[in-house]
Amino acid sequence: MKKRTIIDLFEESVARYPDSTLLLEKVESKFIPTTYSQAKLIAEQIGAGLCSIGFGKGCHASILSEGRNLWILGELGLFYAGGINVPISIKIEESNDLLFRFNHAEVDTIMVSGRQLQKVRAIRSQLEYLKRIIVFDRLEQYEEGEIFIDDVIASGKIYLEENYVQFKNISQSIDNNDYATITYTSGTTADPKGVILTHRNYTANVEQSLSCMSIPAGMRMLIILPLDHCFAHVVGFYIMIATGSIVATVQAGKTGLDTLKNIPINIMEVKPQILLSVPALAKSFRKNIENNVKSKGKLAVRLFELSLKAAYAYNKEGWNKGRGLSLLLYPVVKLADKILFSKVKTAMGGELEFFVGGGALLDIEMQKFYYALGIPMFQGYGLSEATPVISTNTPARHKLGSSGILVSPMELKILDEDGKVLPVGSQGEIVIKGENVMAGYWKNPDATAETIKNGWLHTGDLGYMDKDGFLYVLGRFKSLLISSDGEKFSPEGIEETITGNSALIQQIMLYNNQSPYTIAIIVADKSKVRGKELIDTIQKELSRYKSGGEYAGMFPERWLPSTFIIANEPFTEQNKMINSTMKMVRSKVEIAYTDRIKYAYTAEGKNIYNKFNLEQ
């Protein structure tokens, strides 16, 4: 097997594209470029600086920072020093959650931005392994054990002058199977699990992903998603590095809200050709677009709706667009693009070619919306344990509604509950085998043995392959709705569609555990209506999917809610009902609403106008 570590991948590109721009970061009022050769120099200086202060091969460091050059260069630097990164999400606010990760992963060095530093200071005395904190920003005062990154780089320059050959030998001694990162999953059930990804996991997944899609050198990516996740690692920057492309990061604001406000500004400045997205972000962009159209009056709204309708009919599922009689709509679609959709594209920088969507579930209507605008969202599927990319739609091969074609080389099979392989078109658990399968869970052999069996990664996701080689992901294999007669159905597709089509229903969880009917727990926008009027409006929204409604037949009626619970509060990261990747933690919602769920299966509780709903 050919040796190819992350450092090998990086240095191959530095040799090929030394003077090309790799990084773009906004400093004060404009984006400043850093070339491939400049990036290598800084990464080596950081790595050498780490060596000079006692960080060595096999040591564990954590990066806790907003997206910026130093995040990427810091990770490369600690790889040059032979270290392992334990990337931490900036969304984690709870001290206990941070403590668990730092201590469980035996982190001795934390690289942190000024904005995140207080989180570390608050728990510093409880960090068992911590030896040093490296701060990315200049502060008026540093506490004991804190070092400014510029000082680390300065030490690195001196270290390189005296120990260059010895230092380079460290990164060259790294093997394919050496650990690169320990990425903690969001802990939807018990304590979060540390997914161990090797250097070869990453470089293999880059190669696999590029088997599906080619990225020309010099393409611009603006990374909006947090850099700690392996989706941002592989698709956000390592694929871009491998192809000689450009990685820009969003300018961090003083608060999370300020950073969000910077996104549209940075899009106009960077003019990205590719963006990474997740369902929550796709919905947010769509709402902004629709609100912008509404602000221009009723005629603009009507024109936009008619144009979308024509584009949907012409585009179909993407691969079959313009076939048959729909070809007659071509002039209408071209006109709509010229007078309407092109303006939306201009608001996205004017050069955006497509989104790459992560997270398996993005309802087909959302995909059709972006496809109509001329900026397709090519949905993919993956999970941290697979580094993460398993499949993706591409400009050359796509079917809207699917999760795309499989990366190569990689094996996939669909298994039933007894572990038997199912034929094409049959639904079962998605199981994969390839060089992208994780090394295991950190200090958790039992969970590793449950998840990886004979080299096969059991994803826990429900899906099927179609006859054309496209993967369809339907939800969690084990979080199914189960009716009283034992029939099973995955709820996520229904939930995504209902929230995607509704301004009122903001979050929804369907529940049926061998019960006579399905119920829904709904987080609604209570700013405009309350009490009986709120109940009436929710019922109307749900009726759109039932017999006689505009979306009738989209889902089997027995899985649509017969009654609903109006939630007391939104599902959030703070109340643990949403994890750090914005996915609903079903078990936490169930626990929080146990009594209301039991009540919903009584005659009194089935009545939507029950006392609890009327109080909302």
N, C-alpha and C positions, 0 to 999 in steps of 0.2 A: 504493500500500500504506500502510495506517495505521501511523504511528509508535507503537510501544509497547515501551519498554525495561523492564527490571526496576524501575528507579526510577519510571517511569510507573505500572506495575502497583501498586507499593507505595503511591505517593501517592494513587492513585484510592481505595484501601481506607482509607487514613488519613482522607481527606475523608468517606468514607461511614460509617466506624465509629470516630470519634476517641476515644471514651471506653470502647470495648469492650476486653476483655483480648486481647492478642496473645500475650504470652510468659508462661510459668510456669517459675520456676526455684527449686529448693530452696536456701534460704539458712539455714544452721544447722538448725533443726528443722522449718521449714514452707516450703511453696511460696508465693513472693511474685509477684503479678501485675504485669505491665508493659502499659500500654494502647498502642493504636496510635499516639496522638499522642506519648506519652512515648518510644516506640521511635524515632519519626521524629526527635525532638529529639536523642536520644543518637547515632543514626546520623549525623546531620548534624554533630554535634560531633566525632565520630571522624573523619569525612571532612575537616572543616575543620582539625582537628589534624594530620592527615596532610599537608595542603597547607602548613601552617605550618612543617613540618620538611623540606620539599623533595620530597615525593611528589606527582607530577602526572599529568596525563592520559597514558594509555598505559603508565604504570609497572606493573611486575609485583610483586604481593605474594603471600605464601603464608600460609595459616592452618593451623597445626599444633596442634590442641587437641581435648580431649574435648568432647562436646556441651554447650553452655551458651548463655545469651543473647548473650554477647560474640562467639561464633562467627557467629551470624546478623547481629547488629548490626555486627560488624567487616566482614563482606562487604558489607553495604549501605553502610557508611561508605566503604569503598574505591571502591565504584561511584560514590558522590556525588563523590569526588575524581577520577573519570574513570579509575580503575585497573582492572587485570585481576587476578582471583584465580587462584592456582595451588594449589588445596586439596590437602593432603597427609594421607594416612591415618596415624593414630596407631599403626596396627599395624606400620608399617615400622620395623624395629629396626636394620637394617644401615646403617652409615654410607655405604657406597658407593651404596646405593639412594637415600638422601636427597641425597647429593652430585650424583648424575646429574640428579635432578629439579630441584633448585635452580639448578644451573649451566646445564642445557639450556634451562630456561625463563627464564633471565636474571632471576632474582628479586632485587630490591634491598631488599625489606622483608619481614621475617618477623614475623607476629603469632603468639605462642606462649603456651601455658599454662605455669605453673610446673613441672608434672609432666613436660612434654615438653622443657623448656629445655635440659637436659643434652645431648640429642641434637644440638641446634644448636651448643652451645658446643664439643662434641667435634670438630666439622668446620669451625668458623668460619674458621680461617685458610686453608681451601681454597675458600671460597665467593667466586667471582670477582666477582660483581656486588653483593654484600651491602653495604648502607650503614647499615641500622638494624634493631634487633630490638625489637619492642614486646611487653612481657610482660603477660599478663592478670592476674597475681597479685602481691600485695604481698610483696616479699622483704626480708630484712634487708640484703642487699647486691646491687647490680647491677654487672655488669662494664661496661667502656667500650663505648659504643654501644648499651647496653640502656636502654629507657625504659619506665617503668610506664604502663599504659594511662590511669590517672587523670590523669597529667601531660599526656598527649596530648589528652585531653578538655578539660582546663583551658586548654591553648593554643588549642584549637579554639573555645572560648567567646570568647576575646579576638579571634581571627581573624574570627569571624562578626560581631562588633560593628563591625569596621572594613572588612570585605570581603564583606558578605552577598550583594549583587547579583552581584558577580563570581563568588562561590562557586556560587550557584544556577545561573549560566549554564553552569558546567562540566557538571553533570548533564543540563541541558536540551539541551546540544550533543551528547550521546551519541546515536548513530544505531542503528537496528535491527541493522545489520551490524557494529557495533563488537563486539570480542571481550569476553565477560564472564568466562569461565573457560577455563583449560587444565587438563583433568583427565587424569592419566596412567592408562592402562590397566595391567593387572597384569603385563604382560610374560610371557605364557605361552610365547613363543618367543625373540625377541631382546630388545633393550632395550625398555623400555616406551614406548608412543607417547602423545604429548600430544594429546588430543582437544580441538580448539578449538570451544567453543560460544559463539555470539553471544547478545546480549541478546534478539533476536527468536527464536532457537532456544528459549530458556526460556519466553518469554511465549506463543509459539505452542503449545508442548507443554502448557502449563497449559490453554490454550483447548481444545486437542484432547482432553485427558484429561477435561475437564468436559463434553465432548460425550457422553461415555459415562455419567458419574455426576455427580449433583448433591450438593454438600456444603452443608447448611444452615449459616447464620452461627451462630457460637458453639459448633460441635462441637469436642471436645477430642481432640487427637492427642498421644500420647506417643511421641517419637522415640527408639527403642532403637538403631537402626542408626547407624553413624558418619556425621557430617554432610558429609564430604568427597565422598561419591558423589553423582552427579546424580539418582539415585532418591530419596535423602533430600532433595535440593534441590527437585525438582519436586513430588513427592507429599508429602514430609514438611513442607516449609514454604511454598513459593511458591503451591501450590494452596490451602493453608490461609489464607495472607495474602489471596489473591484473593477468597476467599469470606467474609472477616470472621471466621475461626475462630481457635482457640487452639492454640498450639504449646508443649508442655512437653518438657523434656529430662531425661534420667536423671541423677541425682546422681552425679558422678564420685567414685570411691573412691580410696584411696591407690595401689591396684594395679588391674589389669584384673579380677582375681577379685572384689575388693571392689565394683567397679562392677556386675558381674553379680549380686552378692548384693543390690544396691540395687534391681534391676529389679522383683521382686515387691512390695517395700515401696512403691516409687513408683507402681506400678499401683494399689495399694489407696488411695493418697493422692490421685492425680490422677483416678481413675475414668475412664480414657479411653473414648471411643466408637469410636475408630479406632486401630489399631496397624499399623505396617509390619512385614513379616516377610520372611525368606528361608528356604529349605529347612532350613538348619542350625538356625535358631532355632525353626522349627516342630517339628522333631524333639525339640529340647531341652524345649520346653513339654510336648509329648506324653509324654515319658518321666517328667517331674515329675508329671503328672496320673496316669499309670498307677502310679507308685511310691506315690503318696498313696492310691490305691484299694487296692493290695496291703497297705499297712500296716494296713488295717481288717479283714483276714482273708479266708479263702477264700470265704465266703458273699458278701461285698461284691464280690469279683472276679467270681464267677459271675453275679451280678445285673447288674454293669456290662457284662459280655460279652454277655449275653442282650439287654440294652437296646440296645446298639450294633447287634446283629444285626437287631433289629426296626426300628431307625431307618434302617439301611442299606437294608433291603428297602422301606421306605416312601418314603424320599427319592430312591432311584435316582440319577440324574445331576443332580438339582436341578430342572431345567426340567420334568421329567416326574413329580415327586413326587406320591404319592397317587393315581396313575392306575390304573385296573383294579382287580384284587382287592386290591392293596396298600392301598387305602382302608380296608379292614377293620382295618388295624394302627393307625389313627389314635388310638384310645383308649389303646393300649399305649404309643405314642410320647409322648403327652401326659402319661401317668402317669410314664414314665421321666424326662421333662423336669422334672416337679414334684419328684420325690423324689431324683433323682440329678444330672442334667445342670445344673440350676439352681445346685447347690452349686459346681460347677466354674466357672460364670459368676461367682458371688460371689467366688471366689478370683482372678478376673481383673478385680476392681473392681466388678462388678455391672452396669455400663452398656455394656460392650463390644458393639458391633453387628456388627462384622466386622473381619477383618484384610485388608490389601492385600498380596498376595504378590508379591515381585519375584524374578527368576530364572525362566527358562522352565520348568524341570522340577520339578514337585512331583507325586509319583505320586498317582493318583486315590484310592488307599486313604487316604492322609493327608488329602486334601480331604474325603472322606466322613466321616472321624473328626471333624473340626472342624464339619462341617455338622450331624452328629448332635448335637453338644453345643449347637447353637444359636448358635455364633459362627463363621459361615462364613469360610473363607479364600479370598477371591476372587483367583484367580491371574491375574497379568498377564505380559506379555513385553516386553522392551525391551533396549537396550544403550546404552552411553555415547554412541556415535556417532549415536544417534537421540534424545538428550537426556533421558530414555531411552525414554519410554513409546510402544509401538507398538500394544499391544492389552491389554484387561483384561476379566475377568468383572465383573459388577456385580450389585447386589441385584435389579435389574429383569430383567437378561438374563444367564444363566449356564448353562454346561454343565460339570459337574465333569469333570476330565481334560483340558479344553481350556485354551488361554491367552486365550480370550475374544474379544470383538468388536473390530474395528479402531477406533482413534481417527479423528476426522474434523475437518477434511479431510486426507486422506492417501491416496496410491495404494500398492497392494501387488500384486506379481505373484510367481508361483512359476516358477523357471527350471530347466531341466535343465542338464547339464554343458556343453552346447553353446550355452547362452544362449537356448534356445527357450522360449517361454511355455507352461506346462503347464495343462491344464484343472482345474476344481474336483475335489478328491479325489486328485489326483496329487501325489506327494512330490517336492520339489526345493528349491533354495535360495530363501530368503525375501529379496526385494529390495523396497525401499520408496523412495518419493519424497514430499517434503513440506517444510514450513518447519521441521520438527524435525531435518532432516539437517544434521549438523555442517558447519562451514566447511572442515574438513580436519584433518590432523595437523600439529602445530607442527614447523616445520623438517624436514618429511619429505614432500617432493612425490611421491616414488616410491610410498610406501605410500598416500598420498591418491589417486593416480591408479589404483591397484589396487582401492581400496575404493569410490570414487565414480566412476561412469561415466555420462556424460550426465545428471548430476543424480540418478541412481539409486544408493542406498546398498546395496551387496552385503553382507549381514549375516554370511555364512559359516555361517548356521544352516539346518538341514534342517526342513522343515515342509510343511503343506498346509492348504488352506481346505476346510471342509465346505459342504454345500449350504445350511446355515442361516446362513452368514457367520461361523462360529467358526474361529479359527486354532488349529492344533495344531502345537506345536513338538516335534521329536523328538530333537534333539541337534545336534551340529556337523556341517555339510555335509561337512567334510573330515577329520573324525576318525572315519570310519566303520570298522566291522569289514568286512573284505573277505575272502571265502572263496576257496578255491583255484580255484573255477569262476567267480570274478568277481562273484558276488552280494554286495550291500552291505546293511549294517544298522547303525543307530545304537545304540551301547551304553548311553547314559546312562539311558534309561528302565528297563532291566533293573537297572543298578547302583543307582539310587535306590530301586527296589522292594526289592531284596535287603537293603540296609542298613536301610531303613525297617521291615522285618518281622523284623529279627534283633537280638537283644541281644548276640550273640557277634561277628558280622561287622560291624566298625565302619567299614571303608572297603573298597572293591573297585574294581579296574579290569579290565575285560575286554580281551583282546587277540586279534586275528586279522588278520594281514597276509598275505593270500593263502596261508594255511596250511591243512593238512588238518582241523584242529579248533581250537576256541576254548579259550583258557586264561584263568584269573583270577589276579590278584595281590591277595592278601587281607591286610588288617590285622585281626587278631583280638584279642579280649580274652583275654589269657593269664593273667589273675589267678586264674582258677578251675581251668582245665585246661591241661595241656602234653602234648607228645610225641604218642603214638599216640591218646590220648583226644581231644586237640584236633583231630587230623586227622579222626577218626571223627565228631565233632560238627559240624565244618564241612561234611563230606560229607552228613550228614543235612539240614543247613540248605539246601544246594543241591539236594538230591533233592526238596524240596518243590515245585520248579518243573518237575520232570520227570514222565514218565508214571507215573501212580499216586499222585503227590503232591497235596497239598491245593490247590496253585496250578498244577496241570498245565494246559497249553494257554494260559497267559497270554502266553508268548513262544515263538517257534519254537525247537524243541529244538536245532537245529544251532548256535544262537548262545549256548546255555548252556554253561558251561565243562565240558570233558571231564576236565580236571585243574586243579590250582591250585598256586600258589606262596604259601607263608606268608611275609609280609613280615618283615624283620628289625626294622623300626621303623615307627611311624605316618607317614602322609604329613602333613607340617607346613609352615608358612611358613618355618621355619628351614632345612629341607632342600630348600626351593624346590619341593616336590611339591604344595603348595597355594598359591594366590595370595592376595592381600589381601582378595578378595571370597569367600574360602572355596571356590573352585572348584579341582578337581584339574587339575594341569598334566601332561597325559598324556605329553608328550615327556620330561619330567624323570623320571617314573616308569619309562618305557621305558629311558632311558639307565642309570638306577641298577640296573635288573634285567636288563640285556642278556644277561649270561651265563646267568642262571637261566631266561630266556625260551627261549634256544637249547636249554638242557638239557631243558626241558619238552617239546620236540619230539623227544626221543630216547625209545627204549623204556624205559630206566631212569628218565628224568625224568617220563614220563607216569604212572608208578606213584605215586599220592599218598603212599605210605609211603616215599618216597625219602629219602636221607640228609640233605638240606637241611631238608626239612619236619620230620623226626624230631628235629632239633636245636633246633627252636623251642619 
